[in-house]
């Protein structure tokens, strides 16, 4: 990925002062090692009238994946091609923002011992980025940069110049121009807004990111009209961190405008915190999506395959329409916990007759599971080693053969939005894989075809326009047998 910063000179103010401000000599090409590749600084042009500094970041995609994987994955292999083939080496992102703060750290702070007066002066600046992901299009680019004093040119990059009918990609060629900003201000704008426009970060967003945001946003973010969007995206939509940052920004804004208002902010913040609704947990979204599908199919006798500690079984018991509920799990310990949570020992006779818990493996056929209206595999398949998936497929769809089957699994594409998930990790250390939407659809479509089911797909949780929902659901259905077929079978 590539970025240039250009300035022009005047008598007594040579353009080559840019080298002093950046602490990088115009006559040298320098390289700096980073944890994800090599950052090069060079000057394509440098004279009294015009000087351009270029930052070229070479990203080692393999090293980046290995670094992000960490040691907490339980040995599960991650062969997703997207981990290695993506736009990271070419398009501006949080990687470039980190390189800016690493290579130009003194300039970012506005420190220049050799030319302190120049560091505090506004400069005629021109910033060019050939490829910038802009989730929100050129309009969002302008909404973010123009309030800061930049003249913005954001030209959409077509998907393919040979096929203009395909339209534009999510990338833009960005040119920023300003004569009213210091170099430090310009660098701080880029440091914050590049990952905001990409709407993704290559590293885990920890609580200290709030302090980084407030330092880089000092003087401009408290009054920015898109403050909430910037804060939310920069902090990877972690609602708790976003709330904390917005509260602290409000304190800064009031402190700048009216010192007396600071004394009144605490009560207002406390009241807002009490009224703020916590996001609905994904597990709740998932159970409601499953229950909706079962209601639509008028299922009465339901299998919860891989029931774990009985969360879904408990929800099924709340609705009288589900007359027979069977929870199956390979773990005796999980079934013991489920029985305790459900209160089976204290349950009334009529209610207890509706539910039973069975120990069994889903990769083996089991006569006890035949003849049910519906079977649910909620967050189960990703815990099965891929070579064992055909056995699970036959045991459920070939042998047990419920009229309806509901399968949910994580959407790997959504992991970049997950608030506490380090880059390159799966959501649980026991997951053997996590599929993209295309991979899940291919698997479910093949299963449906082999066993005579129809299948439809539904999102579970917020459906992100770029990466889809956090959980994906496949609803398998097969027509009930006719009376003639039943008689023949008998």
Secondary structure, DSSP 4 states (H G I P E B T S, - for coil): -EEEEEEE-BTTB-TTHHHHHHT--TT--EEEEETTEEEEEEEEEESSSEEEEEEEEEE-HHHHHHHHH-S-STT-----GGGTSSSTTTSBSHHHHHHHHHHTHHHHHT--STTHHHHTS-EEEEEEEEEEE-TTHHHHHHHHHGGGT-EEEEEEEES-TT-GGG-EEEEEEEEEEEEEE-HHHHHHHHHHHHHHHHT--SS---THHHHHHHHHTTTTTTT-TTHHHHHHHHTTT-HHHHHHHHHHHHHHHHHHH-GGGHHHHHHHHHHHHHHPPPPPPHHHHHHHHHHHHHHHTT--EEEEET-TTSHHHHHHHT-TT--EEEEEES-HHHHHHHHHHHTGGG--HHHHTTEEEEE--TTS--GGGTT-SEEEEES-GGGS-GGGHHHHHIIIIIII--SEEEEEEEBGGGGGG-TT--TT--SSTT-S--B-HHHHHHHHHHHHHHHT-EEEEEEES--BTTTB-SEEEEEEE-PPPPHHHHHHH-
